[in-house]
Amino acid sequence: MVVYIDLIFAANLLIDGVLLWLTGWLVKVKVPWWRLALSALVGALYVVMMFVPELSFLYTFLIKFGLSVLMLWIAFGFRSLQSYLRALGAFYVINFAAAGGIVGVHYLLQSSGDIWNGILFTSSGGQAYRLKIGFWFVLAALPLMLLLFKLVHSSRIRREQLDSYIGEVSVEIEGVIVVCPGLLDTGNRLNDPLTRIPVMVMEASLWETHLPASWKGKLTQMSADKLLLETDGQSFAWQDRMRLVPYRGINRGAAFMLALKPDLVKIKLGEEIFCSKRVLIGLDGGTLSGDGAYRAVIHPDLAQKEHTADAAVPC
């Protein structure tokens, strides 16, 4: 068997560098490149030592753990015990996630014959499984596992940040109450230009049972003013509550949005509850969130104590 020490050294140098960089990204610490390179160099040299029989005593749990402590000290320094332990935990989580992903992909690609050939029987009658993962397979699969880990973690962080702006919206119109999750959009400044009443946008599908049946599916195809003209002379529930709110969309000219005048709107954000009657409910014919995380867009004025006080609505 031919072992290319230089190839193994270079691969481990790259792998250790990527693992350390991803650790810094996870704990949100910027690490100078020379620190990452020096720490990865220490880890790569340790791997090369396994080919020296006289140094086999170094391959124990305590030595391996001590080496990881040393590598993190070189890369991140020691600012405080808390930050150091956070980096250490993140480093092992990333390593275990990468190793588990590689084993999982390797097992997924194996045939039944490969699995049976790896089963061993011990002298006591027990069973064991011999796992052989090629060097090039590890080198190819590791970046994919780390990229997947980064994407999943980034998605989780974005969802957590989004959740902090998502509350529960309750809208009441003539005894009909519709409840849905709503996103507080601090950049939303849609108001009725005449009355300056804030407009909270909701998916029209939440109200479709109380709107004319002929409107179903047309809110995204026809302009609001033309749709409203279709019902001219035909009475329907809440007709006197219907409003046309002009607005200007992105890369679009002036347009109109259908809106309802509710009796009461309650918004729960965290532990706070905001109530208001001075609000319009704009109807959007599409889907506001692709994953269904929210179905309403809350106007920021509706989540202010000043607005609640002005409306004088008890919650």
C-alpha positions as CSV (number, residue, x, y, z in Angstrom):
1,M,0.0,0.0,0.0
2,V,1.3,3.4,-1.0
3,V,0.6,6.3,1.4
4,Y,1.1,9.9,0.1
5,I,2.0,11.8,3.2
6,D,2.1,15.2,1.5
7,L,-1.4,14.6,0.1
8,I,-2.8,13.6,3.4
9,F,-1.1,16.7,5.0
10,A,-2.5,19.1,2.4
11,A,-6.0,17.6,2.7
12,N,-6.1,17.8,6.5
13,L,-4.7,21.3,6.4
14,L,-7.6,22.4,4.1
15,I,-10.2,20.5,6.1
16,D,-9.0,21.9,9.5
17,G,-9.0,25.4,8.1
18,V,-12.5,25.1,6.8
19,L,-13.8,23.6,10.1
20,L,-12.1,26.5,12.1
21,W,-13.5,29.1,9.7
22,L,-17.0,27.7,10.0
23,T,-16.6,27.7,13.8
24,G,-15.7,31.3,13.7
25,W,-18.8,32.0,11.5
26,L,-21.0,30.1,13.9
27,V,-19.9,32.0,17.0
28,K,-19.7,35.2,15.0
29,V,-16.0,35.9,15.6
30,K,-13.8,37.2,12.9
31,V,-10.5,35.3,12.8
32,P,-7.3,36.6,11.0
33,W,-6.3,34.3,8.2
34,W,-2.9,33.7,9.7
35,R,-4.4,32.4,12.9
36,L,-6.6,30.0,11.0
37,A,-3.6,28.9,8.9
38,L,-1.4,28.3,12.0
39,S,-4.1,26.4,13.8
40,A,-4.9,24.2,10.8
41,L,-1.1,23.6,10.4
42,V,-1.0,22.2,14.0
43,G,-3.9,19.9,13.3
44,A,-2.5,18.7,10.0
45,L,0.9,17.9,11.6
46,Y,-0.8,15.9,14.3
47,V,-2.4,13.7,11.6
48,V,0.9,13.1,9.9
49,M,2.3,11.9,13.3
50,M,0.1,8.8,13.1
51,F,2.5,7.4,10.5
52,V,5.4,7.5,13.0
53,P,5.2,4.3,15.2
54,E,7.2,5.8,18.0
55,L,4.5,8.5,18.5
56,S,1.5,6.2,18.7
57,F,1.2,7.1,22.4
58,L,-0.1,10.5,21.3
59,Y,-3.3,9.0,19.9
60,T,-5.3,9.0,23.1
61,F,-8.5,10.8,24.1
62,L,-6.8,13.3,26.4
63,I,-4.1,14.2,23.7
64,K,-6.8,14.6,21.0
65,F,-8.9,16.8,23.3
66,G,-5.9,18.8,24.3
67,L,-5.0,19.3,20.7
68,S,-8.5,20.7,19.9
69,V,-8.1,23.1,22.9
70,L,-4.7,24.2,21.6
71,M,-6.0,24.7,18.0
72,L,-8.9,26.9,19.2
73,W,-6.6,28.9,21.5
74,I,-4.3,29.6,18.5
75,A,-7.3,30.5,16.2
76,F,-9.5,32.5,18.6
77,G,-7.3,33.4,21.5
78,F,-8.7,33.5,25.0
79,R,-11.0,36.4,25.6
80,S,-13.2,34.9,28.3
81,L,-14.0,31.4,29.6
82,Q,-17.6,31.7,28.3
83,S,-16.6,32.7,24.7
84,Y,-13.9,30.0,24.7
85,L,-16.3,27.3,25.8
86,R,-18.8,28.5,23.2
87,A,-16.2,28.2,20.4
88,L,-15.2,24.7,21.7
89,G,-18.8,23.5,21.7
90,A,-19.3,24.9,18.2
91,F,-16.1,23.3,16.9
92,Y,-17.2,19.8,18.1
93,V,-20.8,20.3,16.9
94,I,-19.5,21.1,13.4
95,N,-17.1,18.2,13.4
96,F,-19.7,15.7,14.6
97,A,-22.3,17.1,12.0
98,A,-19.7,16.7,9.2
99,A,-18.6,13.2,10.3
100,G,-22.2,12.0,10.7
101,G,-23.2,13.5,7.3
102,I,-20.3,11.7,5.6
103,V,-21.1,8.4,7.2
104,G,-24.8,8.8,6.3
105,V,-24.1,9.6,2.6
106,H,-21.6,6.7,2.4
107,Y,-24.2,4.3,3.8
108,L,-26.8,5.7,1.5
109,L,-24.7,5.0,-1.6
110,Q,-23.7,1.4,-0.5
111,S,-25.4,-1.6,-2.1
112,S,-26.7,-4.5,0.0
113,G,-23.6,-6.5,-1.1
114,D,-21.3,-3.9,0.3
115,I,-23.2,-3.9,3.6
116,W,-23.1,-7.7,4.0
117,N,-19.4,-7.8,3.1
118,G,-18.7,-5.4,6.0
119,I,-20.5,-7.5,8.7
120,L,-18.1,-9.4,11.0
121,F,-18.9,-12.1,13.6
122,T,-16.9,-12.0,16.8
123,S,-15.7,-15.1,18.7
124,S,-18.5,-14.7,21.3
125,G,-21.2,-14.8,18.6
126,G,-21.8,-11.1,18.4
127,Q,-21.8,-9.0,15.2
128,A,-19.7,-6.0,14.2
129,Y,-19.7,-3.8,11.1
130,R,-16.5,-2.8,9.4
131,L,-16.7,0.7,8.0
132,K,-14.4,1.6,5.2
133,I,-14.6,5.1,3.8
134,G,-12.2,6.1,1.0
135,F,-10.0,9.2,1.4
136,W,-11.2,10.8,-1.8
137,F,-14.8,10.2,-0.7
138,V,-14.2,12.1,2.5
139,L,-12.5,14.9,0.7
140,A,-15.4,15.3,-1.7
141,A,-18.2,14.8,0.8
142,L,-16.9,17.0,3.6
143,P,-17.4,20.4,1.8
144,L,-20.9,19.4,0.8
145,M,-21.8,18.5,4.4
146,L,-20.3,21.8,5.7
147,L,-22.1,23.8,3.1
148,L,-25.4,22.0,4.0
149,F,-24.8,22.7,7.7
150,K,-24.2,26.4,6.9
151,L,-27.3,26.7,4.8
152,V,-29.5,25.0,7.3
153,H,-28.1,27.1,10.2
154,S,-28.5,30.3,8.2
155,S,-32.1,29.4,7.3
156,R,-32.8,28.7,11.0
157,I,-31.3,32.1,12.0
158,R,-33.4,33.9,9.4
159,R,-36.5,32.2,10.6
160,E,-35.8,33.1,14.2
161,Q,-35.3,36.7,13.2
162,L,-38.5,36.6,11.3
163,D,-40.4,35.0,14.2
164,S,-39.4,38.0,16.4
165,Y,-41.6,40.2,14.1
166,I,-44.5,37.8,13.7
167,G,-47.5,38.2,15.9
168,E,-51.1,37.0,16.1
169,V,-53.7,39.2,14.3
170,S,-57.4,39.1,15.1
171,V,-59.8,41.0,13.0
172,E,-63.5,41.3,13.9
173,I,-66.3,42.4,11.5
174,E,-69.9,42.2,12.5
175,G,-69.2,39.2,14.8
176,V,-67.0,37.4,12.3
177,I,-63.5,37.0,13.7
178,V,-60.5,36.0,11.6
179,V,-57.2,35.1,13.3
180,C,-53.9,34.6,11.4
181,P,-50.2,35.2,11.9
182,G,-49.0,38.6,10.8
183,L,-45.6,40.1,10.1
184,L,-44.7,43.5,11.5
185,D,-43.3,45.4,8.5
186,T,-41.5,48.5,9.8
187,G,-41.1,49.7,6.2
188,N,-44.8,49.5,5.4
189,R,-46.3,53.1,5.2
190,L,-49.5,52.3,3.3
191,N,-52.2,54.7,4.4
192,D,-55.5,55.9,3.1
193,P,-54.4,59.3,1.5
194,L,-57.6,61.1,2.5
195,T,-58.1,60.0,6.1
196,R,-54.4,58.9,6.8
197,I,-55.8,55.7,8.3
198,P,-53.1,52.9,8.3
199,V,-53.8,49.9,6.0
200,M,-53.0,46.4,7.2
201,V,-52.8,43.9,4.3
202,M,-54.3,40.4,4.6
203,E,-54.7,37.6,2.2
204,A,-58.1,37.8,0.6
205,S,-58.6,34.1,0.9
206,L,-59.2,34.6,4.6
207,W,-62.4,36.5,3.8
208,E,-63.5,34.7,0.6
209,T,-66.7,33.2,2.2
210,H,-67.9,36.8,3.0
211,L,-67.0,38.3,-0.4
212,P,-68.9,37.9,-3.7
213,A,-68.3,34.5,-5.2
214,S,-67.5,36.1,-8.5
215,W,-64.5,37.7,-7.0
216,K,-62.8,34.4,-6.3
217,G,-59.5,34.2,-8.1
218,K,-59.9,37.6,-9.8
219,L,-58.1,39.9,-7.3
220,T,-54.8,39.1,-8.9
221,Q,-56.1,39.3,-12.4
222,M,-58.3,42.5,-12.4
223,S,-57.8,45.9,-10.9
224,A,-59.7,46.6,-7.7
225,D,-61.8,49.4,-9.2
226,K,-62.9,47.3,-12.1
227,L,-63.7,44.4,-9.8
228,L,-65.8,46.7,-7.6
229,L,-67.7,47.9,-10.7
230,E,-68.8,44.3,-11.5
231,T,-71.0,44.3,-8.4
232,D,-72.7,47.6,-9.3
233,G,-76.3,47.2,-8.4
234,Q,-75.7,43.9,-6.7
235,S,-75.8,43.9,-2.9
236,F,-73.5,41.8,-0.8
237,A,-72.4,41.5,2.8
238,W,-70.2,44.3,4.0
239,Q,-70.7,46.4,0.8
240,D,-70.8,49.5,2.9
241,R,-67.5,48.6,4.5
242,M,-65.6,48.4,1.2
243,R,-63.0,51.0,0.4
244,L,-60.6,51.7,-2.5
245,V,-57.1,52.6,-1.3
246,P,-54.8,54.1,-4.0
247,Y,-51.1,53.0,-3.7
248,R,-48.0,52.9,-5.8
249,G,-46.3,49.5,-6.2
250,I,-42.7,48.8,-6.9
251,N,-41.9,49.5,-10.6
252,R,-45.6,50.1,-11.1
253,G,-47.8,53.2,-11.5
254,A,-50.7,54.1,-9.3
255,A,-53.1,51.3,-8.5
256,F,-56.0,50.6,-6.2
257,M,-56.4,48.0,-3.4
258,L,-59.7,46.8,-2.0
259,A,-60.0,47.3,1.7
260,L,-62.5,46.5,4.5
261,K,-63.4,48.7,7.5
262,P,-63.3,46.4,10.5
263,D,-64.9,46.8,13.9
264,L,-61.8,45.9,15.8
265,V,-58.3,44.7,15.2
266,K,-56.2,43.0,17.9
267,I,-52.5,42.4,17.5
268,K,-50.4,40.3,19.9
269,L,-46.7,40.8,19.6
270,G,-44.8,38.8,22.3
271,E,-46.5,39.8,25.6
272,E,-48.0,43.0,24.3
273,I,-51.5,43.4,22.9
274,F,-52.5,46.4,20.7
275,C,-56.1,47.2,19.8
276,S,-57.4,49.6,17.2
277,K,-60.5,50.6,15.3
278,R,-58.8,53.2,13.2
279,V,-57.5,50.8,10.5
280,L,-58.3,49.4,7.1
281,I,-57.8,45.8,6.0
282,G,-56.3,45.7,2.5
283,L,-57.1,42.5,0.5
284,D,-54.2,40.8,-1.3
285,G,-55.2,38.2,-3.9
286,G,-52.0,36.3,-3.7
287,T,-50.0,34.6,-1.0
288,L,-47.9,36.9,1.3
289,S,-45.5,34.2,2.5
290,G,-44.4,31.2,0.4
291,D,-44.1,29.0,3.5
292,G,-47.2,30.2,5.2
293,A,-45.3,31.9,8.1
294,Y,-47.6,34.9,8.0
295,R,-50.8,35.8,6.2
296,A,-51.0,39.5,7.1
297,V,-48.6,42.5,7.0
298,I,-49.0,44.7,10.0
299,H,-48.6,48.4,9.7
300,P,-46.0,49.7,12.2
301,D,-48.4,52.4,13.5
302,L,-50.7,49.7,14.8
303,A,-48.0,48.4,17.1
304,Q,-47.4,51.6,18.9
305,K,-48.9,52.7,22.2
306,E,-49.5,56.2,20.9
307,H,-51.8,54.8,18.2
308,T,-53.7,52.7,20.7
309,A,-54.1,55.6,23.0
310,D,-55.4,57.8,20.1
311,A,-57.9,55.1,19.1
312,A,-59.1,54.8,22.7
313,V,-60.0,51.2,22.3
314,P,-59.9,48.9,25.4
315,C,-58.2,45.6,25.0
